[in-house]
């Protein structure tokens, strides 16, 4: 089946909104329960490239593990990015959600109606 992949947290309201928007537009997708199937460091680095984002831009630093790790005080520079990625892989709840991996090789963070509209527009329906 073609279709995008959604890094999904079933208890997340933003993930539920993404699923509902894609269902309503009849866009095929597959769910990845990234909390129980976390990405590897290489995979997360690849997703960051697809997002054109830095690790700290999609890291939920306010989550309990993020606070415990002191992420708010971590440097945000090239040398520190592998440390951020390793922390997000070890604690996948720190990864912003939902991440939509589109068939065209790009990715979006589907937290806004505008991002979800863009995902539908760029999907291979």
N, C-alpha and C positions, 0 to 999 in steps of 0.2 A: 504494500500500500504506500502510495506517495503521501505527502503531507508533511506538515511541519512537526517538530517535536517541541513539546512544552515541558519545561522543568517545573514540575507541579508539586505543590504542598496541598493535600486535600483539605486541610483546615484553614487555608488562606482565602480570604474573601476576594482578593485581587485575582487569584488563580481561578476561582469560581466564575468571576466576571469574564475572564479570558475564555474559559471553556464555553460559557453561554454565548458569547459573541461569535466564536468560531462555529458553534453548533447552529446558531441562527443563520449564519451565512453559508452553511453547508460546506465548510472548509474541513477537509480531513486532517486529522492530527493524531499523534500518539503521545501518550503521557509517559513521562519519566519521573518516578518518585525519587527525586534527587536526594532526599533525606536518608533513604534506605539504599539507594544506588548512587552514592556520591561520585562525582567525576574524579578522574586522575588529575594530577597537577598539569600534565601536558594537555589533557582535554580542556580543562578550565582555561588555560592560557590560550588555546585555540578559540574558545568561545569569546574570550575578551577581545581577541583580534577581530572576530566577526562583529562584535558590538562596537568596535572602535572605542573601547573603554579601558581605563586602568582599573586594576583590582579594587582599589579603595573606592572607586566610583560606584561599584555594585556590591559593596560590602555593607552589611547591616551592623554597623559598629555599636548600636544601642542594644543589641541582643545580649542576654546575660553572659554568654561566653565571650562576646566581644568586649563587654565591660571588664570581665575578669582578666582578659588578655591585655587590657589597656590599649586597644586598637586606636582610640581617639588620639593617642600620643605617638603612634608609630610614624616614622618618616614616610613621606609620600614622594619617592624618587625611584629611579631605575634600579638602583642597587637593592632597594627594599621590596620591590614588587614580588620576587620569589617568596619572600617571607609571608606576605599577604596571601598569596595563592596557596601556600602550604597550610596556613591557618584556615582558609575557607574550605579546603578539601578535608581537613581534620574535623572541622565543625561546619558541616554543610548548611546548617540553619543560618549561617552568616551570609549566604549567597542571596542576593536580591531575587525576588520572584514576582511574577513568573517570567522566565526567560523563554523566548520563542525563537527556535532555530528554524529559519525559513529555507525552503527548497532552493532559493537562488543563492545560497551560501552566506547570506547575511543573518543578522540576529537583531532582536529588539527586546527591550524590557517592557512587557505588556501591562504596565500599571495604569495607563490612562486610556480613555476612550479613543483619543487620537492615535496612540500607538497600536491599539487593536484594529482600528480602521485601516491603518497602513499595512498591518499584517494581512488582513483580508484582501486588500488591494493587490498585494504582491504575491499572494498564494497561487499555487497551481491547482485550481479547482477543476 
